[in-house]
Amino acid sequence: MKKMLLLFSGGLFMLLGVLFVIIPGPSLLFFIVGLMCFSCYYPKARHSLALCQRALTKSCAYLDKKLAR
């Protein structure tokens, strides 16, 4: 039951992410939450989530450096 609920909510968040790519909205947040739900059971999703986290960390550090000038 728990696995089904996590997979359903992960799919829902991924669909919302796709929807918010088409219309303006917080699509990246929904993709990350969807990957978090899928990462409990799928190693490939866990790897993709780690890649997203590293990319966001780098981009935030870059923006902090640019805004500090």
C-alpha positions in Angstrom: 0.0 0.0 0.0 2.8 2.4 0.9 4.6 1.7 -2.4 1.5 2.3 -4.4 0.8 5.6 -2.7 4.4 6.8 -3.2 4.4 5.8 -6.9 1.0 7.4 -7.5 2.0 10.6 -5.8 5.4 10.6 -7.6 3.6 10.2 -10.9 1.2 13.0 -10.0 4.0 15.4 -9.2 5.8 14.5 -12.4 2.7 15.2 -14.4 2.3 18.5 -12.6 5.9 19.3 -13.4 5.2 18.6 -17.1 2.1 20.8 -16.9 4.0 23.6 -15.4 6.7 23.4 -18.1 3.9 24.2 -20.6 2.3 26.9 -18.6 4.4 29.1 -16.3 4.9 27.7 -12.8 7.2 26.0 -10.4 7.9 22.9 -12.6 11.4 22.2 -11.2 10.0 21.9 -7.6 7.4 19.3 -8.8 10.0 17.3 -10.7 12.3 17.2 -7.6 9.4 16.1 -5.4 8.4 13.4 -7.9 12.0 12.2 -8.1 12.1 12.0 -4.3 9.0 9.8 -4.3 10.4 7.5 -7.0 13.9 7.4 -5.4 12.6 5.2 -2.5 12.2 2.3 -4.9 14.2 3.0 -8.1 18.0 3.5 -8.0 17.9 5.4 -11.4 15.6 8.0 -9.9 17.9 8.3 -6.9 20.8 8.9 -9.3 18.8 11.6 -11.2 17.8 13.3 -7.9 21.5 13.5 -6.9 22.4 15.0 -10.3 19.6 17.6 -9.8 20.7 18.4 -6.3 24.3 19.0 -7.5 23.3 21.1 -10.4 21.0 23.3 -8.2 23.8 23.6 -5.6 26.2 24.8 -8.3 23.8 27.3 -9.8 22.9 28.7 -6.4 26.5 29.2 -5.5 27.1 30.9 -8.9 24.1 33.2 -8.3 25.3 34.1 -4.8 28.7 35.0 -6.2 27.2 37.1 -8.9 24.8 38.9 -6.6 27.5 39.6 -4.0 29.3 42.0 -6.3 
